[in-house]
Amino acid sequence: MDTTVRDPLIGHLLDDRYHVETRVAVGGMATVYRALDTRLDRRLALKVMHPSLSADSGFVERFIREAKAAARLDHPNVVGVTDQGRDRGWVYLAMEYVPGCTLRDVLRDGGPLTPRAVLDILEPMLAGLGAAHRAGLVHRDVKPENVLIGDDGRVKVADFGLVRGVDAGTSTGAGGTGGSGSLLGTVSYLAPEQIEHGTVEPRGDVYACGITLYEMLTGAKPHAGDSPAQVLLSHVRHDVPAPSLLVPGLPPALDRLVAVACERNPSRRPADAAVLLSLTRSIRAGMSDAELDSPLGGRREAEPVGAPVGSEDPTDVVPVRSVLGSEAPDRVERTAVIEFPPGGSGDAPLPGEPGEPEGPAGYEPRRPRRGRLALLGVVVAVLGLVAGFWYVNAGQFLRTPGVYDLPRAEAQRVLDEAGLRVEFREEFSPVVEADHVISTLPERGERIRRNGTVTVTLSRGPEVVEVPDVSGTPEDEARRALRDAGLTPGDATAEFHPTVPRGSVISTEPAAGVERRPDSAVALTVSRGREVSVPDVVGLPEGSAIQRLREIGFEVEVAGERVHAEQEAGTVAAQSPGTGESAGEGDTITLEISKGPEMIVVPDVRGMEEDAAIRVLEEAGFEVEVQRVFFFGTVFNQSVHSGGSTPKGSTITIYVR
C-alpha cells in the first residue's frame, strides 16, 4: 500500500521554495524527501524533523546549530548541507541529493562483500569522516544507513544531523543528548564510553566504523539482543569477535583491523578516522590480489551470529537507566593488543603482530670446569655466525617510518632521523591537505636498506581547473572549450546584447579565470543579438512587409493559411511579435495574410420593432446605427436591403418611425 498519499508534505511547497516530490526514507528523528529547488531548478534532499521533536525548542536550537556546523564541511565524500529553515512548524535541512542507494541496501541485497569491495567502501568513508574530525566535528551516528553509494560509484557519508563539535565538551550526559540519563544515537553502533560516560569524541565514530566494517565482512552485527538495553550492555561487556569466526578464510589482517577499530578501551583505539584510514591503507597494501578478491566462505553454524545485516536500526533516544541500572557493568579489558599514545599516532604495531619473545628465566645446571672453555668457544662462534647472518639479512635494513598526512617539513625530519634519503613528488588529492603526505615508496612498515631513498608523494590539494574565457565565441564552440578544460557546460540563458553576435557567449558563471574542481558546471549567458523594436507592418502588402522586416535583420515566416480580415486581400492581417515589442536581430516574425473581409448576406428587418431588428442584425455580425423619425416604432427601411451582401462587421443603418 502506498503510504505517501497520506503524507501532508508530498506536493507541498516548503518555505515558498522547495517543492516536495516524494518520500525517500523515514528515520527515528526525521523523514527524508526528494524535492525540487524552484529557485535554482535542481534536485536536492530535504530532511524534515518529526513534528513531535520540532515542538521541543531546545532540540530545534541544537538541530540548527549542528546543521550550521555540518555545512562547514566541503569534502567529496561528505553529503553537503546547502540550507536550513523552518516553515509553519516544519524544521528542515536542504542537502545534496545523491541518486543511488545506501550501504544498508547493498548489504541487504548482496550479503557479505569481498575484502576488496569492503575496503573500496571503507576508505572513502574514513576520508570523509577524517575531514569532519579535522574540522573539529564528531558525526555520532555512523552506520550503513548513513553511507550513500551513488550511481557513479562515489561513496559519501550522510546525515550529520547529530554532529557535535569536539570543543563543545566531550561529555553531555550519557550518549551526549544534552539531557541526563539518555542516549542519543543508534544502539548497534554506540561505543562503550558513550554508553557509560556520554563521551563524545572522534574515537566514538571510529568504533562505529569498526562495527560497520564487521557487518560488511560477515553479513551480521556483532552484538545482538532482545532489547536495546541488551545490545548496549553487550557493547560494554563483550569484545567484538573476529570476523573470521563467521567467515572462515578471511585474511588475518582484517581481523586485526576490526579489533583495532572496535577496541573497547578508547585510549587503545585510533584517535580519529584519519589515523584509521592510514592503518587501513597499510593493511590493504600488505594484502595480495588473491586475498582481496577471495570468495567468502559460509558461516560456521556453531558460531553465534549477531543481528541480521539487513535489519535497520533507527536513530533514537534510549533511557540510560534502562541500560545500566544502578550498577555500572563489569568491564573485561582486552590484554595488550595495541596502544596509541595520547596524540593518536598510527605507527603502533597492529594486534597480533609478533613482538620480541622474552626468554624464560630458568635454572642453569653447573657444568664441569673442563668443558667451560670449550663451551665458551662454541658460544662465541655461534654468536659470530648469528651476527653475520643478522647483518646480511636484517641488520642493513629497517622499516619505513609512517609519515602519512604529515606536512612536508615534518615528514622530512622523521625520515632524516631514520637515516633515510628523501625524494619528493606531487599529485592531486581530494582527501589529503595540500603539501601533506599522500603515500611513500616503500610504504610504511616495508623493509628498506639503511641510507636508502624513500619517494614521498605530496598532495597538491584537490585538482582544480581554470574556467576558460569563451566570451564572444559561438555557443557550440564555447561548450566544446569547457569540456576540453575538464568542466561541464551548464544551462544557457539568452539576453539581448548591443555588440555580441546572436548565438555567441556574453559571459559565464563562474567567470573566466576562476578555479573550480573538474566536472564543475559552468552556466552560459548567450546573446540574442541587438535589441530591436518590431515595426508595424499590418496592412502592408505581403511582399513589402517581408522586405521591410528583412532589411531590419529579422527572419520572416508566413502562416500557411490566409484569414478573413478587414484588411484587403494579400495584405498583412496580423504579426507576432506585435508592433513595438522587443526582439533580437535574427529572431523570426510570423505574419498572417488577409484574404479579405468575410461577406455576409444582410437579413431583411423591415417591419420589425426596433429592438428586434437590432438584435437580428447584431447576431448576424453587423454593427447597427438607428435613424429615428419618431422616438420609437417600426423599421420602415435599411441601408442594405434584403439579399444584399456586405463585409462582416460593417454598419447597417435602419430607419424607424
C-alpha positions as CSV (number, residue, x, y, z in Angstrom):
1,M,0.0,0.0,0.0
2,D,1.3,3.4,-0.9
3,T,1.6,5.4,2.3
4,T,2.9,8.5,0.7
5,V,-0.6,9.7,-0.3
6,R,-1.2,10.4,3.4
7,D,2.0,12.4,3.8
8,P,1.0,16.1,4.1
9,L,4.3,17.3,2.7
10,I,4.1,15.4,-0.6
11,G,3.3,18.1,-3.3
12,H,3.8,20.9,-0.7
13,L,5.9,24.0,-1.5
14,L,8.1,24.2,1.6
15,D,9.2,27.7,2.6
16,D,8.0,29.0,-0.8
17,R,11.0,27.4,-2.4
18,Y,11.2,23.6,-2.1
19,H,8.6,21.5,-4.0
20,V,8.4,18.2,-2.1
21,E,8.1,15.4,-4.7
22,T,8.4,12.0,-2.9
23,R,9.4,10.4,0.4
24,V,12.8,8.7,0.3
25,A,13.3,7.4,3.8
26,V,11.9,7.6,7.3
27,G,14.1,7.5,10.4
28,G,13.7,7.8,14.1
29,M,14.2,11.5,14.2
30,A,13.3,12.8,10.7
31,T,11.9,12.0,7.3
32,V,13.9,12.5,4.1
33,Y,12.3,13.7,0.9
34,R,13.4,14.3,-2.7
35,A,12.5,17.9,-3.6
36,L,13.0,20.5,-6.4
37,D,14.6,23.8,-5.5
38,T,12.3,26.0,-7.6
39,R,14.8,29.0,-7.4
40,L,17.8,27.1,-8.8
41,D,15.9,24.4,-10.7
42,R,17.8,21.5,-9.1
43,R,17.0,18.3,-7.3
44,L,18.0,18.0,-3.6
45,A,17.2,16.1,-0.5
46,L,15.1,17.6,2.4
47,K,15.5,16.2,5.8
48,V,12.4,17.2,7.9
49,M,12.4,16.8,11.6
50,H,9.4,14.8,13.0
51,P,6.8,17.3,14.4
52,S,6.9,15.7,17.8
53,L,10.6,16.7,18.1
54,S,10.2,20.1,16.4
55,A,7.9,21.1,19.3
56,D,11.0,20.9,21.6
57,S,12.7,24.4,21.3
58,G,15.9,23.1,22.8
59,F,16.1,20.2,20.3
60,V,15.4,22.6,17.4
61,E,18.1,25.0,18.5
62,R,20.6,22.1,18.7
63,F,19.4,20.9,15.3
64,I,20.0,24.3,13.7
65,R,23.4,24.8,15.5
66,E,24.6,21.3,14.4
67,A,23.3,21.9,10.8
68,K,25.4,25.0,10.6
69,A,28.5,23.1,11.8
70,A,27.9,20.3,9.2
71,A,27.5,22.9,6.4
72,R,31.1,24.0,7.0
73,L,32.3,20.6,5.6
74,D,33.3,20.7,1.9
75,H,34.6,17.2,1.0
76,P,33.8,14.9,-1.9
77,N,33.0,12.0,0.5
78,V,30.5,14.0,2.6
79,V,27.0,14.9,1.6
80,G,26.8,18.7,1.5
81,V,24.3,20.8,3.5
82,T,23.1,23.8,1.5
83,D,20.2,25.3,3.5
84,Q,18.3,25.2,6.7
85,G,14.9,26.7,7.7
86,R,11.6,26.4,9.4
87,D,8.1,26.7,7.8
88,R,4.9,26.6,9.8
89,G,6.3,24.1,12.3
90,W,8.3,22.0,9.8
91,V,12.1,22.2,10.6
92,Y,14.2,21.1,7.7
93,L,17.7,20.7,6.2
94,A,18.3,21.0,2.5
95,M,21.1,18.6,1.4
96,E,22.9,17.4,-1.7
97,Y,20.8,14.7,-3.5
98,V,22.8,11.6,-4.3
99,P,21.0,9.2,-6.7
100,G,21.9,5.6,-5.8
101,C,21.4,3.5,-2.7
102,T,22.7,3.2,0.9
103,L,25.3,0.7,2.1
104,R,22.4,-0.9,4.0
105,D,20.7,-1.6,0.7
106,V,23.9,-3.2,-0.7
107,L,24.3,-5.4,2.4
108,R,20.6,-6.4,2.4
109,D,20.7,-7.4,-1.2
110,G,24.1,-8.9,-1.5
111,G,25.2,-10.0,1.9
112,P,28.9,-10.1,2.9
113,L,31.2,-8.3,0.5
114,T,34.7,-9.3,-0.8
115,P,37.6,-7.7,1.1
116,R,38.4,-5.5,-1.9
117,A,34.8,-4.2,-2.1
118,V,34.8,-3.7,1.7
119,L,38.0,-1.6,1.6
120,D,36.8,0.3,-1.5
121,I,33.8,1.5,0.6
122,L,35.6,1.9,3.9
123,E,38.4,4.1,2.7
124,P,36.2,7.0,1.3
125,M,34.0,6.6,4.4
126,L,37.1,7.3,6.6
127,A,38.3,10.1,4.3
128,G,35.0,11.9,4.7
129,L,34.9,11.4,8.5
130,G,38.5,12.3,8.7
131,A,37.7,15.7,7.2
132,A,35.0,16.2,9.8
133,H,37.3,15.2,12.6
134,R,40.0,17.6,11.3
135,A,37.3,20.3,11.4
136,G,36.5,19.5,15.0
137,L,33.2,17.7,14.4
138,V,32.0,14.3,15.5
139,H,29.3,12.5,13.5
140,R,27.8,10.4,16.3
141,D,25.6,8.3,14.0
142,V,27.9,6.4,11.7
143,K,26.1,3.3,10.3
144,P,25.3,1.7,6.9
145,E,22.1,3.7,6.6
146,N,24.2,6.9,6.6
147,V,26.7,5.7,3.9
148,L,25.4,6.6,0.4
149,I,26.8,4.9,-2.7
150,G,25.9,6.9,-5.8
151,D,25.1,5.6,-9.2
152,D,28.5,6.7,-10.3
153,G,30.2,4.6,-7.5
154,R,31.1,7.6,-5.3
155,V,30.8,6.9,-1.5
156,K,29.5,9.7,0.7
157,V,28.8,9.9,4.4
158,A,25.4,11.4,5.1
159,D,23.2,12.6,7.9
160,F,25.3,14.9,10.1
161,G,22.1,15.8,12.0
162,L,23.7,14.6,15.3
163,V,27.1,16.1,14.6
164,R,28.7,17.7,17.6
165,G,31.8,19.9,17.9
166,V,34.6,18.4,20.0
167,D,35.2,21.8,21.6
168,A,31.5,21.7,22.8
169,G,32.6,19.3,25.5
170,T,33.3,15.6,25.5
171,S,30.5,14.6,27.8
172,T,26.9,15.7,27.6
173,G,25.2,13.2,29.7
174,A,25.0,9.6,28.7
175,G,25.2,9.4,25.0
176,G,25.5,13.1,24.5
177,T,21.9,14.1,24.3
178,G,22.3,17.1,26.5
179,G,19.8,15.6,28.9
180,S,20.8,13.5,31.8
181,G,20.0,9.9,31.7
182,S,19.5,9.2,28.0
183,L,21.5,8.1,24.9
184,L,21.1,9.7,21.5
185,G,22.2,7.5,18.6
186,T,21.8,4.0,17.2
187,V,22.2,1.2,19.7
188,S,24.1,-1.2,17.4
189,Y,26.9,1.4,16.8
190,L,27.4,3.2,20.2
191,A,30.9,3.0,21.7
192,P,31.3,1.7,25.2
193,E,32.4,5.1,26.5
194,Q,29.3,6.8,25.0
195,I,27.1,4.3,26.8
196,E,28.9,4.5,30.2
197,H,30.0,8.2,30.3
198,G,28.4,10.0,27.4
199,T,31.8,10.8,25.9
200,V,31.6,12.5,22.5
201,E,34.8,12.4,20.6
202,P,36.2,11.1,17.2
203,R,37.1,7.7,18.7
204,G,33.3,7.0,19.0
205,D,33.0,7.4,15.2
206,V,36.0,5.1,14.8
207,Y,34.2,2.4,16.9
208,A,31.1,2.8,14.7
209,C,33.2,2.4,11.6
210,G,34.6,-0.8,13.1
211,I,31.1,-2.2,13.6
212,T,30.2,-1.3,10.1
213,L,33.4,-3.0,8.8
214,Y,32.4,-6.1,10.7
215,E,29.0,-6.1,9.0
216,M,30.4,-5.7,5.6
217,L,32.8,-8.6,6.1
218,T,30.3,-11.0,7.8
219,G,26.8,-10.0,6.9
220,A,25.9,-9.8,10.7
221,K,26.1,-7.3,13.5
222,P,28.5,-8.4,16.3
223,H,26.2,-7.5,19.2
224,A,22.6,-8.8,19.4
225,G,19.9,-8.8,22.0
226,D,16.1,-8.9,22.6
227,S,16.1,-5.3,23.6
228,P,18.2,-2.1,23.1
229,A,19.4,-2.5,26.6
230,Q,20.8,-5.9,26.0
231,V,22.6,-4.7,22.9
232,L,24.1,-1.7,24.8
233,L,25.3,-4.0,27.6
234,S,26.9,-6.3,25.1
235,H,28.9,-3.3,23.7
236,V,30.2,-2.5,27.2
237,R,30.9,-6.1,28.4
238,H,32.0,-8.0,25.3
239,D,34.7,-7.6,22.7
240,V,33.7,-7.7,19.0
241,P,34.6,-11.2,17.8
242,A,37.0,-11.8,15.0
243,P,35.0,-11.7,11.7
244,S,36.9,-14.9,10.5
245,L,34.9,-16.8,13.1
246,L,31.9,-16.3,10.9
247,V,33.6,-16.2,7.6
248,P,36.5,-18.7,7.6
249,G,39.3,-17.8,5.3
250,L,39.2,-14.1,5.8
251,P,42.7,-12.6,5.8
252,P,44.0,-12.2,9.4
253,A,44.9,-8.6,8.7
254,L,41.2,-7.8,8.5
255,D,40.6,-9.5,11.9
256,R,43.3,-7.2,13.3
257,L,41.7,-4.1,11.7
258,V,38.3,-4.8,13.2
259,A,40.0,-5.4,16.6
260,V,41.8,-2.1,16.5
261,A,38.7,-0.1,15.4
262,C,36.4,-1.8,18.0
263,E,38.8,-1.8,20.9
264,R,36.5,-1.2,24.0
265,N,39.2,0.9,25.7
266,P,39.1,4.2,23.7
267,S,42.7,5.0,24.6
268,R,43.8,2.0,22.6
269,R,41.6,2.9,19.6
270,P,42.8,5.1,16.7
271,A,42.4,8.8,17.7
272,D,40.3,9.7,14.7
273,A,39.2,8.5,11.2
274,A,42.3,9.8,9.5
275,V,44.5,7.6,11.7
276,L,42.3,4.6,11.0
277,L,42.4,5.4,7.3
278,S,46.2,5.3,7.4
279,L,46.1,1.9,9.1
280,T,43.5,0.6,6.6
281,R,45.7,1.6,3.6
282,S,48.7,0.0,5.2
283,I,46.8,-3.3,5.7
284,R,45.5,-3.2,2.2
285,A,49.0,-2.6,0.8
286,G,50.1,-5.8,2.5
287,M,47.3,-8.0,1.1
288,S,47.7,-9.9,-2.2
289,D,45.2,-9.8,-5.0
290,A,44.1,-13.3,-4.1
291,E,43.3,-12.2,-0.5
292,L,41.5,-9.1,-1.7
293,D,39.3,-11.0,-4.1
294,S,38.9,-14.2,-2.1
295,P,35.4,-15.7,-2.3
296,L,33.6,-15.6,1.1
297,G,33.1,-18.9,2.8
298,G,29.9,-20.0,4.5
299,R,29.3,-19.1,8.2
300,R,30.1,-21.7,10.8
301,E,26.9,-23.0,12.2
302,A,28.5,-23.5,15.6
303,E,29.3,-19.8,15.9
304,P,26.8,-17.4,17.3
305,V,25.5,-14.9,14.7
306,G,24.5,-11.4,15.6
307,A,21.5,-9.5,14.3
308,P,21.0,-9.9,10.5
309,V,22.8,-7.3,8.5
310,G,19.6,-6.4,6.7
311,S,17.8,-5.2,9.8
312,E,17.9,-1.4,10.2
313,D,18.4,0.5,13.5
314,P,16.7,3.9,13.8
315,T,18.5,6.8,15.4
316,D,16.7,7.1,18.8
317,V,16.8,8.3,22.3
318,V,17.3,5.4,24.8
319,P,17.0,5.9,28.6
320,V,20.3,5.1,30.3
321,R,18.7,3.8,33.4
322,S,17.1,1.0,31.3
323,V,20.6,0.0,30.1
324,L,22.9,0.3,33.1
325,G,20.6,0.2,36.0
326,S,22.1,1.3,39.3
327,E,25.3,-0.6,38.8
328,A,28.0,0.1,36.3
329,P,28.6,-3.1,34.2
330,D,31.8,-5.1,34.7
331,R,34.4,-4.4,32.1
332,V,36.7,-7.2,30.9
333,E,39.7,-5.4,29.3
334,R,41.5,-7.0,26.4
335,T,45.1,-7.8,27.1
336,A,47.9,-5.9,25.3
337,V,46.9,-5.6,21.7
338,I,47.7,-2.0,20.5
339,E,48.2,1.1,22.4
340,F,48.1,4.5,20.8
341,P,49.9,7.4,22.6
342,P,47.9,10.4,23.6
343,G,48.4,12.1,20.2
344,G,46.8,9.1,18.5
345,S,49.7,8.0,16.3
346,G,49.0,5.3,13.8
347,D,52.5,3.9,13.9
348,A,51.9,1.4,16.7
349,P,52.1,-2.3,15.8
350,L,48.8,-4.0,14.8
351,P,47.2,-6.5,17.1
352,G,48.7,-9.9,16.6
353,E,52.0,-8.8,15.2
354,P,54.8,-10.6,16.9
355,G,56.9,-8.7,19.4
356,E,60.3,-9.8,20.7
357,P,59.9,-13.0,22.6
358,E,61.1,-13.0,26.2
359,G,63.2,-15.9,27.1
360,P,62.1,-17.8,30.3
361,A,64.2,-17.4,33.4
362,G,65.3,-21.0,34.3
363,Y,67.9,-22.8,36.3
364,E,71.2,-23.5,34.5
365,P,72.9,-26.6,35.9
366,R,76.6,-26.4,36.8
367,R,78.8,-27.8,34.1
368,P,82.2,-29.4,34.6
369,R,85.0,-26.8,34.6
370,R,87.0,-28.6,31.9
371,G,84.1,-28.1,29.4
372,R,83.5,-24.4,30.1
373,L,86.3,-23.1,27.8
374,A,85.1,-25.4,25.0
375,L,81.5,-24.3,25.5
376,L,82.6,-20.6,25.5
377,G,84.3,-21.1,22.2
378,V,81.3,-22.7,20.7
379,V,79.1,-19.8,22.0
380,V,81.4,-17.1,20.6
381,A,81.4,-18.9,17.2
382,V,77.6,-19.2,17.2
383,L,77.2,-15.6,18.1
384,G,79.5,-14.6,15.3
385,L,77.6,-16.6,12.8
386,V,74.3,-15.2,14.1
387,A,75.6,-11.6,14.0
388,G,76.8,-12.1,10.4
389,F,73.5,-13.7,9.4
390,W,71.6,-10.9,11.1
391,Y,73.6,-8.2,9.3
392,V,73.3,-9.8,5.9
393,N,69.5,-10.5,6.2
394,A,68.2,-7.8,8.6
395,G,70.9,-5.5,10.1
396,Q,71.4,-3.4,6.9
397,F,67.6,-2.9,6.7
398,L,65.0,-1.0,8.7
399,R,61.2,-0.5,8.5
400,T,60.0,2.6,6.6
401,P,58.5,5.1,9.1
402,G,54.9,6.1,8.8
403,V,54.5,9.8,7.7
404,Y,51.0,9.7,6.1
405,D,49.3,13.1,6.3
406,L,52.3,14.8,7.8
407,P,53.3,18.2,6.4
408,R,56.4,18.1,4.2
409,A,58.8,19.6,6.7
410,E,57.8,17.1,9.5
411,A,57.9,14.1,7.1
412,Q,61.5,15.2,6.0
413,R,62.5,15.4,9.7
414,V,61.1,11.9,10.5
415,L,62.9,10.3,7.6
416,D,66.1,12.2,8.2
417,E,66.2,11.0,11.8
418,A,65.8,7.4,10.5
419,G,68.9,8.0,8.3
420,L,67.0,7.8,5.0
421,R,67.2,10.0,1.9
422,V,64.0,11.6,0.6
423,E,62.8,12.4,-2.9
424,F,59.5,14.3,-3.2
425,R,56.9,14.2,-5.9
426,E,53.4,15.7,-6.1
427,E,50.0,14.7,-7.3
428,F,46.4,15.9,-6.7
429,S,44.4,14.5,-3.9
430,P,40.7,15.3,-3.0
431,V,41.3,13.9,0.6
432,V,44.8,15.0,1.8
433,E,45.5,18.6,2.5
434,A,48.0,20.4,0.2
435,D,51.7,19.8,1.0
436,H,50.9,16.9,3.2
437,V,52.0,13.3,2.5
438,I,49.7,11.0,0.5
439,S,52.0,8.0,0.3
440,T,55.5,6.7,0.4
441,L,57.5,4.2,-1.6
442,P,58.4,1.9,0.1
443,E,55.2,2.0,2.1
444,R,55.0,2.3,5.8
445,G,56.4,-0.8,7.6
446,E,58.1,-2.2,4.5
447,R,61.8,-3.0,4.6
448,I,64.3,-0.5,3.2
449,R,68.1,-0.6,3.1
450,R,69.7,1.8,5.6
451,N,70.6,5.1,3.9
452,G,68.1,4.1,1.2
453,T,65.8,6.6,-0.6
454,V,62.1,7.0,0.2
455,T,60.0,8.5,-2.5
456,V,57.3,10.7,-0.8
457,T,54.2,11.8,-2.7
458,L,52.9,15.1,-1.5
459,S,49.4,16.4,-2.1
460,R,48.8,19.3,-4.4
461,G,45.3,19.5,-2.9
462,P,42.1,18.9,-4.9
463,E,42.6,19.1,-8.6
464,V,41.3,22.4,-10.0
465,V,40.9,23.8,-13.4
466,E,40.5,27.4,-14.6
467,V,37.4,28.5,-16.4
468,P,38.4,29.4,-19.9
469,D,37.4,32.8,-21.5
470,V,34.8,31.9,-24.1
471,S,33.1,35.3,-24.4
472,G,32.3,36.2,-28.0
473,T,32.6,32.6,-29.3
474,P,29.6,30.7,-30.7
475,E,27.8,28.6,-28.1
476,D,28.7,25.2,-29.6
477,E,32.4,26.2,-29.6
478,A,32.2,27.5,-26.0
479,R,30.7,24.3,-24.8
480,R,33.4,22.3,-26.5
481,A,36.1,24.5,-24.9
482,L,34.6,24.0,-21.5
483,R,34.6,20.2,-21.9
484,D,38.2,20.3,-23.2
485,A,39.1,22.1,-20.0
486,G,37.5,19.4,-17.8
487,L,34.4,21.3,-16.9
488,T,30.7,20.6,-17.6
489,P,28.7,23.1,-19.7
490,G,25.6,24.1,-17.8
491,D,22.3,25.8,-18.6
492,A,22.2,28.7,-21.1
493,T,20.3,31.9,-20.6
494,A,19.6,34.2,-23.5
495,E,19.9,38.0,-23.3
496,F,20.0,41.0,-25.7
497,H,23.4,42.5,-26.3
498,P,24.4,45.5,-28.4
499,T,27.7,44.1,-29.7
500,V,27.9,40.3,-29.2
501,P,26.5,38.5,-32.2
502,R,23.4,36.4,-31.9
503,G,24.2,32.8,-30.6
504,S,27.6,33.8,-29.1
505,V,28.5,33.8,-25.4
506,I,28.3,37.0,-23.5
507,S,29.7,35.6,-20.2
508,T,30.0,32.6,-17.9
509,E,29.2,31.8,-14.3
510,P,31.7,31.3,-12.7
511,A,33.6,34.0,-14.6
512,A,36.7,33.3,-16.8
513,G,39.8,32.7,-14.7
514,V,38.0,31.3,-11.6
515,E,39.3,28.0,-10.4
516,R,36.9,25.1,-10.0
517,R,37.1,21.3,-9.4
518,P,37.0,19.1,-12.6
519,D,33.4,18.4,-13.9
520,S,32.0,21.5,-12.1
521,A,29.1,23.1,-14.0
522,V,29.6,26.4,-15.8
523,A,26.4,28.3,-16.8
524,L,26.4,30.3,-20.1
525,T,24.8,33.6,-21.0
526,V,24.2,33.7,-24.7
527,S,23.4,36.7,-26.9
528,R,20.0,37.2,-28.6
529,G,21.7,39.9,-30.7
530,R,20.9,43.6,-30.7
531,E,17.5,44.5,-29.2
532,V,15.2,45.9,-31.9
533,S,11.6,47.2,-31.7
534,V,9.3,45.3,-34.0
535,P,7.8,47.7,-36.7
536,D,4.1,47.8,-37.6
537,V,3.6,46.0,-41.0
538,V,-0.2,45.3,-40.6
539,G,-2.0,46.4,-43.8
540,L,1.1,46.4,-45.9
541,P,1.2,44.1,-49.0
542,E,2.8,40.7,-48.2
543,G,6.0,41.4,-50.2
544,S,6.5,44.9,-48.9
545,A,6.1,43.7,-45.3
546,I,8.7,40.9,-45.8
547,Q,11.2,43.2,-47.4
548,R,10.9,45.7,-44.6
549,L,11.4,43.2,-41.8
550,R,14.4,41.5,-43.5
551,E,16.1,44.9,-44.0
552,I,16.0,45.4,-40.2
553,G,17.6,41.9,-39.7
554,F,14.6,39.7,-38.8
555,E,13.7,36.3,-40.3
556,V,10.1,36.1,-41.6
557,E,7.7,33.2,-41.5
558,V,4.3,33.4,-43.3
559,A,1.4,31.4,-41.8
560,G,0.2,28.7,-44.1
561,E,-3.5,29.6,-44.3
562,R,-4.8,33.1,-45.1
563,V,-7.5,34.5,-42.9
564,H,-10.6,36.7,-43.2
565,A,-9.8,40.2,-42.0
566,E,-10.8,43.8,-42.6
567,Q,-7.5,44.4,-44.4
568,E,-7.5,43.9,-48.2
569,A,-6.8,40.5,-49.6
570,G,-3.0,40.0,-50.0
571,T,-2.0,42.4,-47.2
572,V,-0.8,41.6,-43.6
573,A,-3.7,40.9,-41.3
574,A,-1.6,40.2,-38.1
575,Q,2.0,39.9,-36.9
576,S,3.8,38.2,-34.0
577,P,5.6,39.6,-32.1
578,G,3.3,42.6,-32.2
579,T,4.1,46.2,-33.0
580,G,6.6,47.8,-30.6
581,E,7.6,44.6,-28.8
582,S,11.3,43.8,-28.4
583,A,13.1,41.2,-30.4
584,G,16.7,40.3,-31.3
585,E,18.3,40.5,-34.6
586,G,17.7,37.2,-36.4
587,D,14.5,36.5,-34.5
588,T,11.6,35.2,-36.5
589,I,8.5,37.4,-37.1
590,T,5.4,35.5,-38.1
591,L,2.9,37.1,-40.5
592,E,-0.8,36.2,-41.2
593,I,-2.0,37.3,-44.7
594,S,-5.6,38.5,-45.3
595,K,-7.9,37.0,-47.8
596,G,-10.2,40.0,-47.4
597,P,-13.3,40.5,-45.3
598,E,-15.9,37.8,-44.9
599,M,-19.1,38.8,-46.9
600,I,-22.4,38.2,-45.2
601,V,-26.0,38.4,-46.6
602,V,-27.9,41.1,-44.8
603,P,-31.2,40.0,-43.1
604,D,-34.4,41.9,-44.0
605,V,-35.6,43.6,-40.8
606,R,-38.2,46.0,-42.3
607,G,-41.5,45.8,-40.5
608,M,-39.8,44.7,-37.2
609,E,-39.8,46.5,-34.0
610,E,-36.6,48.5,-33.4
611,D,-35.2,46.3,-30.6
612,A,-35.9,43.0,-32.5
613,A,-34.3,44.4,-35.7
614,I,-31.1,45.5,-33.8
615,R,-30.8,42.0,-32.2
616,V,-31.2,40.2,-35.6
617,L,-28.5,42.3,-37.3
618,E,-26.0,42.1,-34.4
619,E,-26.4,38.3,-34.2
620,A,-25.6,38.2,-37.9
621,G,-22.3,40.0,-37.3
622,F,-23.1,43.7,-38.1
623,E,-22.9,46.9,-36.3
624,V,-26.2,48.8,-36.2
625,E,-27.0,52.5,-36.5
626,V,-30.5,53.8,-35.9
627,Q,-32.1,56.8,-37.6
628,R,-35.5,57.7,-36.0
629,V,-38.3,59.8,-37.4
630,F,-40.1,59.3,-34.1
631,F,-38.5,58.2,-30.7
632,F,-39.5,54.6,-31.2
633,G,-41.5,52.5,-33.6
634,T,-41.2,50.1,-36.5
635,V,-38.3,49.8,-39.1
636,F,-39.5,51.0,-42.4
637,N,-36.2,51.0,-44.3
638,Q,-32.5,49.8,-44.1
639,S,-29.3,50.9,-45.8
640,V,-28.6,47.5,-47.3
641,H,-31.7,45.7,-48.4
642,S,-32.6,42.0,-48.1
643,G,-30.5,39.8,-50.3
644,G,-27.5,42.2,-50.5
645,S,-24.1,41.2,-49.1
646,T,-21.6,43.3,-47.2
647,P,-18.4,42.6,-45.2
648,K,-18.9,41.1,-41.7
649,G,-18.6,43.8,-39.1
650,S,-20.0,46.5,-41.4
651,T,-22.5,49.1,-40.1
652,I,-26.1,48.7,-41.2
653,T,-28.4,51.8,-40.8
654,I,-32.1,51.2,-40.0
655,Y,-34.8,53.8,-40.2
656,V,-37.5,53.8,-37.6
657,R,-40.9,55.7,-37.4
